[in-house]
Amino acid sequence: MSSWAHLIKINELPPGQTCEVVVEENVLAVFNLDGEFKVLEGICPHQGGPLGKGTLSGCIVTCPWHGWQFNTRTGQQQINARIVHPTYTTRIDGENVLVQLPA
């Protein structure tokens, strides 16, 4: 069973921006795609870079350490089709963005 947890307030992350948030010991990379909030596991699988501090272009985030790129909607790594990074479901509750965490 999963649970919903507070992630951020909507106004804390402007459209086109990224941030890193720790929720219940989970490091998460948060992306605002024109009001649609997407979340990936925050640690890059390559060498542990902070995806939440990466550069966002459309829905693609580039890890600041070594340039690995992921689709923030699907978690798909942009060069190797076998690598899919974990994604998290979000929902809006008033002024808050909530994230669904696994049990």
Rosetta constraint file for C-alpha pairs under 8 A:
AtomPair CA 1 CA 102 HARMONIC 6.89 0.50
AtomPair CA 1 CA 103 HARMONIC 5.29 0.50
AtomPair CA 2 CA 100 HARMONIC 6.51 0.50
AtomPair CA 2 CA 101 HARMONIC 5.59 0.50
AtomPair CA 2 CA 102 HARMONIC 4.53 0.50
AtomPair CA 2 CA 103 HARMONIC 4.63 0.50
AtomPair CA 3 CA 100 HARMONIC 5.58 0.50
AtomPair CA 3 CA 101 HARMONIC 5.38 0.50
AtomPair CA 3 CA 102 HARMONIC 6.60 0.50
AtomPair CA 3 CA 103 HARMONIC 6.68 0.50
AtomPair CA 4 CA 98 HARMONIC 6.14 0.50
AtomPair CA 4 CA 99 HARMONIC 5.50 0.50
AtomPair CA 4 CA 100 HARMONIC 4.44 0.50
AtomPair CA 4 CA 101 HARMONIC 6.10 0.50
AtomPair CA 5 CA 23 HARMONIC 7.45 0.50
AtomPair CA 5 CA 98 HARMONIC 5.37 0.50
AtomPair CA 5 CA 99 HARMONIC 5.40 0.50
AtomPair CA 5 CA 100 HARMONIC 6.43 0.50
AtomPair CA 5 CA 101 HARMONIC 7.12 0.50
AtomPair CA 6 CA 23 HARMONIC 7.79 0.50
AtomPair CA 6 CA 96 HARMONIC 6.92 0.50
AtomPair CA 6 CA 97 HARMONIC 6.31 0.50
AtomPair CA 6 CA 98 HARMONIC 4.57 0.50
AtomPair CA 6 CA 99 HARMONIC 6.42 0.50
AtomPair CA 7 CA 21 HARMONIC 7.20 0.50
AtomPair CA 7 CA 23 HARMONIC 6.83 0.50
AtomPair CA 7 CA 96 HARMONIC 7.39 0.50
AtomPair CA 7 CA 97 HARMONIC 5.51 0.50
AtomPair CA 7 CA 98 HARMONIC 5.10 0.50
AtomPair CA 7 CA 99 HARMONIC 5.88 0.50
AtomPair CA 8 CA 12 HARMONIC 6.64 0.50
AtomPair CA 8 CA 13 HARMONIC 7.96 0.50
AtomPair CA 8 CA 96 HARMONIC 6.00 0.50
AtomPair CA 8 CA 97 HARMONIC 5.39 0.50
AtomPair CA 8 CA 98 HARMONIC 7.25 0.50
AtomPair CA 9 CA 13 HARMONIC 7.68 0.50
AtomPair CA 9 CA 95 HARMONIC 5.69 0.50
AtomPair CA 9 CA 96 HARMONIC 4.35 0.50
AtomPair CA 9 CA 97 HARMONIC 5.79 0.50
AtomPair CA 10 CA 14 HARMONIC 7.93 0.50
AtomPair CA 10 CA 95 HARMONIC 5.57 0.50
AtomPair CA 10 CA 96 HARMONIC 5.59 0.50
AtomPair CA 10 CA 97 HARMONIC 6.08 0.50
AtomPair CA 11 CA 95 HARMONIC 7.68 0.50
AtomPair CA 13 CA 17 HARMONIC 6.24 0.50
AtomPair CA 13 CA 18 HARMONIC 7.06 0.50
AtomPair CA 13 CA 19 HARMONIC 7.45 0.50
AtomPair CA 13 CA 31 HARMONIC 7.92 0.50
AtomPair CA 13 CA 32 HARMONIC 6.56 0.50
AtomPair CA 14 CA 32 HARMONIC 6.56 0.50
AtomPair CA 15 CA 32 HARMONIC 4.88 0.50
AtomPair CA 15 CA 33 HARMONIC 5.72 0.50
AtomPair CA 15 CA 34 HARMONIC 4.69 0.50
AtomPair CA 15 CA 35 HARMONIC 5.99 0.50
AtomPair CA 16 CA 31 HARMONIC 7.19 0.50
AtomPair CA 16 CA 32 HARMONIC 5.50 0.50
AtomPair CA 16 CA 33 HARMONIC 5.59 0.50
AtomPair CA 16 CA 34 HARMONIC 6.38 0.50
AtomPair CA 16 CA 56 HARMONIC 6.75 0.50
AtomPair CA 16 CA 57 HARMONIC 7.77 0.50
AtomPair CA 16 CA 58 HARMONIC 7.49 0.50
AtomPair CA 17 CA 31 HARMONIC 6.04 0.50
AtomPair CA 17 CA 32 HARMONIC 5.73 0.50
AtomPair CA 17 CA 33 HARMONIC 7.80 0.50
AtomPair CA 17 CA 56 HARMONIC 6.83 0.50
AtomPair CA 18 CA 29 HARMONIC 7.07 0.50
AtomPair CA 18 CA 30 HARMONIC 5.54 0.50
AtomPair CA 18 CA 31 HARMONIC 4.59 0.50
AtomPair CA 18 CA 32 HARMONIC 6.58 0.50
AtomPair CA 18 CA 52 HARMONIC 5.64 0.50
AtomPair CA 18 CA 53 HARMONIC 6.57 0.50
AtomPair CA 18 CA 54 HARMONIC 7.23 0.50
AtomPair CA 18 CA 55 HARMONIC 7.60 0.50
AtomPair CA 18 CA 56 HARMONIC 6.99 0.50
AtomPair CA 19 CA 29 HARMONIC 5.93 0.50
AtomPair CA 19 CA 30 HARMONIC 5.29 0.50
AtomPair CA 19 CA 31 HARMONIC 6.79 0.50
AtomPair CA 19 CA 52 HARMONIC 4.60 0.50
AtomPair CA 19 CA 53 HARMONIC 5.98 0.50
AtomPair CA 20 CA 27 HARMONIC 7.01 0.50
AtomPair CA 20 CA 28 HARMONIC 5.71 0.50
AtomPair CA 20 CA 29 HARMONIC 4.76 0.50
AtomPair CA 20 CA 30 HARMONIC 6.11 0.50
AtomPair CA 20 CA 42 HARMONIC 6.86 0.50
AtomPair CA 20 CA 50 HARMONIC 7.63 0.50
AtomPair CA 20 CA 51 HARMONIC 7.58 0.50
AtomPair CA 20 CA 52 HARMONIC 4.29 0.50
AtomPair CA 20 CA 53 HARMONIC 6.52 0.50
AtomPair CA 21 CA 27 HARMONIC 5.99 0.50
AtomPair CA 21 CA 28 HARMONIC 5.26 0.50
AtomPair CA 21 CA 29 HARMONIC 6.51 0.50
AtomPair CA 21 CA 30 HARMONIC 7.19 0.50
AtomPair CA 21 CA 52 HARMONIC 7.82 0.50
AtomPair CA 22 CA 26 HARMONIC 5.35 0.50
AtomPair CA 22 CA 27 HARMONIC 4.55 0.50
AtomPair CA 22 CA 28 HARMONIC 6.00 0.50
AtomPair CA 23 CA 27 HARMONIC 6.67 0.50
AtomPair CA 23 CA 28 HARMONIC 7.37 0.50
AtomPair CA 26 CA 41 HARMONIC 7.74 0.50
AtomPair CA 27 CA 41 HARMONIC 6.42 0.50
AtomPair CA 27 CA 42 HARMONIC 5.01 0.50
AtomPair CA 27 CA 43 HARMONIC 6.92 0.50
AtomPair CA 28 CA 39 HARMONIC 6.50 0.50
AtomPair CA 28 CA 40 HARMONIC 5.96 0.50
AtomPair CA 28 CA 41 HARMONIC 4.87 0.50
AtomPair CA 28 CA 42 HARMONIC 4.07 0.50
AtomPair CA 28 CA 43 HARMONIC 7.59 0.50
AtomPair CA 28 CA 52 HARMONIC 6.97 0.50
AtomPair CA 29 CA 39 HARMONIC 5.54 0.50
AtomPair CA 29 CA 40 HARMONIC 5.21 0.50
AtomPair CA 29 CA 41 HARMONIC 6.00 0.50
AtomPair CA 29 CA 42 HARMONIC 4.34 0.50
AtomPair CA 29 CA 43 HARMONIC 7.95 0.50
AtomPair CA 29 CA 50 HARMONIC 7.75 0.50
AtomPair CA 29 CA 51 HARMONIC 5.73 0.50
AtomPair CA 29 CA 52 HARMONIC 3.97 0.50
AtomPair CA 29 CA 53 HARMONIC 7.76 0.50
AtomPair CA 30 CA 37 HARMONIC 6.92 0.50
AtomPair CA 30 CA 38 HARMONIC 5.87 0.50
AtomPair CA 30 CA 39 HARMONIC 4.64 0.50
AtomPair CA 30 CA 40 HARMONIC 6.74 0.50
AtomPair CA 30 CA 52 HARMONIC 6.11 0.50
AtomPair CA 31 CA 37 HARMONIC 5.60 0.50
AtomPair CA 31 CA 38 HARMONIC 5.13 0.50
AtomPair CA 31 CA 39 HARMONIC 6.26 0.50
AtomPair CA 31 CA 52 HARMONIC 7.74 0.50
AtomPair CA 31 CA 56 HARMONIC 7.95 0.50
AtomPair CA 31 CA 72 HARMONIC 7.39 0.50
AtomPair CA 32 CA 36 HARMONIC 5.64 0.50
AtomPair CA 32 CA 37 HARMONIC 4.68 0.50
AtomPair CA 32 CA 38 HARMONIC 6.53 0.50
AtomPair CA 33 CA 37 HARMONIC 6.14 0.50
AtomPair CA 33 CA 38 HARMONIC 7.33 0.50
AtomPair CA 33 CA 58 HARMONIC 7.26 0.50
AtomPair CA 33 CA 59 HARMONIC 6.74 0.50
AtomPair CA 37 CA 90 HARMONIC 6.67 0.50
AtomPair CA 37 CA 91 HARMONIC 7.99 0.50
AtomPair CA 37 CA 97 HARMONIC 7.68 0.50
AtomPair CA 38 CA 72 HARMONIC 6.23 0.50
AtomPair CA 38 CA 73 HARMONIC 6.34 0.50
AtomPair CA 38 CA 87 HARMONIC 7.86 0.50
AtomPair CA 38 CA 88 HARMONIC 7.34 0.50
AtomPair CA 38 CA 89 HARMONIC 7.35 0.50
AtomPair CA 38 CA 90 HARMONIC 6.80 0.50
AtomPair CA 39 CA 72 HARMONIC 6.93 0.50
AtomPair CA 39 CA 87 HARMONIC 5.76 0.50
AtomPair CA 39 CA 88 HARMONIC 5.28 0.50
AtomPair CA 39 CA 89 HARMONIC 7.08 0.50
AtomPair CA 39 CA 90 HARMONIC 7.39 0.50
AtomPair CA 39 CA 99 HARMONIC 7.98 0.50
AtomPair CA 40 CA 72 HARMONIC 6.60 0.50
AtomPair CA 40 CA 75 HARMONIC 6.76 0.50
AtomPair CA 40 CA 85 HARMONIC 7.00 0.50
AtomPair CA 40 CA 86 HARMONIC 5.82 0.50
AtomPair CA 40 CA 87 HARMONIC 4.40 0.50
AtomPair CA 40 CA 88 HARMONIC 6.07 0.50
AtomPair CA 41 CA 85 HARMONIC 6.98 0.50
AtomPair CA 41 CA 86 HARMONIC 5.57 0.50
AtomPair CA 41 CA 87 HARMONIC 6.23 0.50
AtomPair CA 41 CA 88 HARMONIC 7.59 0.50
AtomPair CA 42 CA 50 HARMONIC 5.93 0.50
AtomPair CA 42 CA 51 HARMONIC 5.20 0.50
AtomPair CA 42 CA 52 HARMONIC 5.91 0.50
AtomPair CA 43 CA 48 HARMONIC 5.08 0.50
AtomPair CA 43 CA 49 HARMONIC 5.69 0.50
AtomPair CA 43 CA 50 HARMONIC 5.34 0.50
AtomPair CA 43 CA 51 HARMONIC 6.01 0.50
AtomPair CA 44 CA 48 HARMONIC 4.76 0.50
AtomPair CA 44 CA 49 HARMONIC 4.97 0.50
AtomPair CA 44 CA 50 HARMONIC 6.32 0.50
AtomPair CA 44 CA 51 HARMONIC 5.97 0.50
AtomPair CA 44 CA 63 HARMONIC 7.00 0.50
AtomPair CA 44 CA 68 HARMONIC 7.93 0.50
AtomPair CA 45 CA 49 HARMONIC 7.83 0.50
AtomPair CA 45 CA 85 HARMONIC 7.65 0.50
AtomPair CA 46 CA 68 HARMONIC 7.54 0.50
AtomPair CA 49 CA 63 HARMONIC 6.38 0.50
AtomPair CA 49 CA 64 HARMONIC 6.84 0.50
AtomPair CA 49 CA 65 HARMONIC 5.57 0.50
AtomPair CA 49 CA 66 HARMONIC 7.84 0.50
AtomPair CA 50 CA 54 HARMONIC 6.86 0.50
AtomPair CA 50 CA 63 HARMONIC 6.70 0.50
AtomPair CA 50 CA 64 HARMONIC 7.09 0.50
AtomPair CA 50 CA 65 HARMONIC 7.74 0.50
AtomPair CA 51 CA 61 HARMONIC 7.25 0.50
AtomPair CA 51 CA 62 HARMONIC 7.23 0.50
AtomPair CA 51 CA 63 HARMONIC 5.14 0.50
AtomPair CA 51 CA 64 HARMONIC 7.13 0.50
AtomPair CA 53 CA 63 HARMONIC 7.44 0.50
AtomPair CA 53 CA 64 HARMONIC 6.72 0.50
AtomPair CA 54 CA 61 HARMONIC 6.05 0.50
AtomPair CA 54 CA 62 HARMONIC 5.29 0.50
AtomPair CA 54 CA 63 HARMONIC 4.77 0.50
AtomPair CA 54 CA 64 HARMONIC 4.88 0.50
AtomPair CA 55 CA 61 HARMONIC 5.47 0.50
AtomPair CA 55 CA 62 HARMONIC 5.20 0.50
AtomPair CA 55 CA 63 HARMONIC 6.97 0.50
AtomPair CA 55 CA 64 HARMONIC 7.02 0.50
AtomPair CA 56 CA 60 HARMONIC 5.71 0.50
AtomPair CA 56 CA 61 HARMONIC 4.47 0.50
AtomPair CA 56 CA 62 HARMONIC 6.54 0.50
AtomPair CA 57 CA 61 HARMONIC 6.37 0.50
AtomPair CA 59 CA 71 HARMONIC 5.75 0.50
AtomPair CA 59 CA 72 HARMONIC 5.46 0.50
AtomPair CA 59 CA 73 HARMONIC 6.76 0.50
AtomPair CA 60 CA 69 HARMONIC 6.41 0.50
AtomPair CA 60 CA 70 HARMONIC 5.51 0.50
AtomPair CA 60 CA 71 HARMONIC 4.61 0.50
AtomPair CA 60 CA 72 HARMONIC 5.85 0.50
AtomPair CA 61 CA 69 HARMONIC 5.51 0.50
AtomPair CA 61 CA 70 HARMONIC 5.45 0.50
AtomPair CA 61 CA 71 HARMONIC 6.55 0.50
AtomPair CA 61 CA 72 HARMONIC 6.59 0.50
AtomPair CA 62 CA 67 HARMONIC 5.32 0.50
AtomPair CA 62 CA 68 HARMONIC 5.61 0.50
AtomPair CA 62 CA 69 HARMONIC 4.41 0.50
AtomPair CA 62 CA 70 HARMONIC 6.71 0.50
AtomPair CA 63 CA 67 HARMONIC 4.91 0.50
AtomPair CA 63 CA 68 HARMONIC 5.29 0.50
AtomPair CA 63 CA 69 HARMONIC 6.29 0.50
AtomPair CA 68 CA 77 HARMONIC 7.39 0.50
AtomPair CA 68 CA 78 HARMONIC 7.75 0.50
AtomPair CA 69 CA 77 HARMONIC 5.76 0.50
AtomPair CA 69 CA 78 HARMONIC 5.52 0.50
AtomPair CA 69 CA 79 HARMONIC 7.81 0.50
AtomPair CA 70 CA 75 HARMONIC 5.69 0.50
AtomPair CA 70 CA 76 HARMONIC 5.43 0.50
AtomPair CA 70 CA 77 HARMONIC 4.41 0.50
AtomPair CA 70 CA 78 HARMONIC 5.65 0.50
AtomPair CA 70 CA 85 HARMONIC 7.63 0.50
AtomPair CA 71 CA 75 HARMONIC 5.14 0.50
AtomPair CA 71 CA 76 HARMONIC 5.29 0.50
AtomPair CA 71 CA 77 HARMONIC 6.55 0.50
AtomPair CA 71 CA 78 HARMONIC 7.04 0.50
AtomPair CA 72 CA 76 HARMONIC 7.78 0.50
AtomPair CA 72 CA 87 HARMONIC 7.79 0.50
AtomPair CA 73 CA 87 HARMONIC 7.70 0.50
AtomPair CA 74 CA 84 HARMONIC 7.58 0.50
AtomPair CA 74 CA 85 HARMONIC 7.94 0.50
AtomPair CA 74 CA 87 HARMONIC 6.80 0.50
AtomPair CA 75 CA 84 HARMONIC 5.08 0.50
AtomPair CA 75 CA 85 HARMONIC 4.47 0.50
AtomPair CA 75 CA 86 HARMONIC 5.97 0.50
AtomPair CA 75 CA 87 HARMONIC 5.90 0.50
AtomPair CA 76 CA 81 HARMONIC 6.86 0.50
AtomPair CA 76 CA 83 HARMONIC 6.31 0.50
AtomPair CA 76 CA 84 HARMONIC 4.42 0.50
AtomPair CA 76 CA 85 HARMONIC 6.22 0.50
AtomPair CA 77 CA 81 HARMONIC 6.45 0.50
AtomPair CA 77 CA 82 HARMONIC 7.94 0.50
AtomPair CA 77 CA 83 HARMONIC 5.52 0.50
AtomPair CA 77 CA 84 HARMONIC 5.82 0.50
AtomPair CA 77 CA 85 HARMONIC 7.07 0.50
AtomPair CA 88 CA 99 HARMONIC 6.65 0.50
AtomPair CA 88 CA 100 HARMONIC 6.23 0.50
AtomPair CA 88 CA 101 HARMONIC 7.12 0.50
AtomPair CA 89 CA 99 HARMONIC 5.86 0.50
AtomPair CA 89 CA 100 HARMONIC 5.41 0.50
AtomPair CA 90 CA 97 HARMONIC 6.70 0.50
AtomPair CA 90 CA 98 HARMONIC 5.47 0.50
AtomPair CA 90 CA 99 HARMONIC 4.47 0.50
AtomPair CA 90 CA 100 HARMONIC 6.15 0.50
AtomPair CA 91 CA 97 HARMONIC 5.86 0.50
AtomPair CA 91 CA 98 HARMONIC 5.33 0.50
AtomPair CA 91 CA 99 HARMONIC 6.65 0.50
AtomPair CA 92 CA 96 HARMONIC 5.81 0.50
AtomPair CA 92 CA 97 HARMONIC 4.74 0.50
AtomPair CA 92 CA 98 HARMONIC 6.16 0.50
AtomPair CA 93 CA 97 HARMONIC 6.28 0.50
AtomPair CA 93 CA 98 HARMONIC 6.99 0.50
